[in-house]
Amino acid sequence: MTPIHSPFDPNRNLTDDELKAERTLPRPELGTPGEAAERGYRIHPADRLLVRGPWEMAASILIGLGVIMLMQPFFLWAYTWSFLVTLTGTVMFIIVSHFPE
């Protein structure tokens, strides 16, 4: 009988051969003194996407783009959308600041 895996199970993408090979891998080195290596130290695919750094950078770029759109004197459409772009970047930054590092 095949076990049912949750969508958050880190082993759901591995074949049986890959799981056997993974058991032979050396444990990772400790990051800080006193920190124990976790049993399942692989990073889940969703955790790779939801990290703070790149998303904070994207939110900061949106905020900067909105400010530039607000201050430019050439295009009315840019001035019209500037508040919404700045607001989107600000709300995005607030949400993303709660993501893990």
C-alpha positions as CSV (number, residue, x, y, z in Angstrom):
1,M,0.0,0.0,0.0
2,T,1.4,3.4,-1.0
3,P,1.3,6.0,1.8
4,I,-0.6,9.1,1.2
5,H,1.6,12.2,1.4
6,S,0.4,15.7,2.3
7,P,1.2,18.5,-0.2
8,F,3.7,19.8,2.4
9,D,5.6,16.5,2.7
10,P,9.2,17.1,1.6
11,N,9.6,13.5,0.3
12,R,6.7,13.7,-2.1
13,N,8.9,14.5,-5.1
14,L,11.5,11.8,-4.5
15,T,11.6,8.3,-5.9
16,D,12.4,5.3,-3.7
17,D,15.9,5.1,-5.1
18,E,16.5,8.8,-4.2
19,L,15.1,8.3,-0.7
20,K,17.6,5.4,-0.2
21,A,20.5,7.4,-1.5
22,E,19.6,10.3,0.7
23,R,19.9,8.2,3.8
24,T,23.6,7.7,2.9
25,L,24.4,11.4,2.7
26,P,26.4,13.0,5.5
27,R,24.6,15.2,7.9
28,P,25.0,19.0,7.4
29,E,27.4,20.9,9.5
30,L,26.0,22.9,12.4
31,G,25.2,26.5,11.6
32,T,25.8,28.0,15.0
33,P,27.3,26.6,18.2
34,G,24.7,24.5,20.0
35,E,22.5,24.1,17.0
36,A,21.6,20.5,16.3
37,A,21.3,19.3,12.7
38,E,17.7,18.7,11.9
39,R,16.6,15.2,10.9
40,G,15.0,16.3,7.6
41,Y,17.3,19.1,6.6
42,R,16.2,19.4,2.9
43,I,14.4,22.5,2.0
44,H,10.8,22.0,0.8
45,P,10.2,23.5,-2.7
46,A,7.6,25.9,-1.4
47,D,10.1,27.2,1.2
48,R,12.5,28.2,-1.6
49,L,9.9,30.5,-3.1
50,L,8.7,32.1,0.1
51,V,11.9,33.6,1.4
52,R,12.1,37.2,2.6
53,G,15.1,38.6,0.7
54,P,14.0,38.6,-3.0
55,W,10.4,39.5,-2.1
56,E,11.4,42.5,0.0
57,M,13.6,43.6,-2.8
58,A,10.7,43.4,-5.3
59,A,8.5,45.3,-2.9
60,S,11.1,48.0,-2.4
61,I,11.5,48.3,-6.2
62,L,7.7,48.7,-6.5
63,I,7.7,51.5,-3.9
64,G,10.6,53.3,-5.7
65,L,8.9,52.9,-9.1
66,G,5.7,54.4,-7.6
67,V,7.6,57.4,-6.3
68,I,9.3,57.9,-9.6
69,M,6.0,57.7,-11.4
70,L,4.6,60.3,-9.0
71,M,7.4,62.8,-9.6
72,Q,7.8,62.6,-13.3
73,P,6.2,65.4,-15.4
74,F,5.8,63.6,-18.8
75,F,3.1,60.9,-18.7
76,L,-0.3,61.4,-17.1
77,W,-0.9,57.6,-17.0
78,A,2.2,57.1,-14.9
79,Y,1.1,59.8,-12.5
80,T,-2.4,58.3,-12.4
81,W,-1.1,54.8,-11.4
82,S,1.6,56.0,-9.1
83,F,-0.4,55.9,-5.9
84,L,-1.7,52.4,-6.6
85,V,1.9,51.1,-7.4
86,T,3.3,52.7,-4.2
87,L,0.4,51.3,-2.1
88,T,0.9,47.8,-3.6
89,G,4.6,47.9,-2.9
90,T,4.0,49.1,0.7
91,V,1.4,46.4,1.5
92,M,3.5,43.8,-0.2
93,F,6.5,44.8,2.0
94,I,4.4,44.5,5.1
95,I,3.2,41.0,4.2
96,V,6.6,39.9,3.0
97,S,8.4,41.1,6.2
98,H,6.7,38.2,7.9
99,F,8.2,35.5,5.6
100,P,11.1,33.4,7.0
101,E,14.6,34.4,6.1
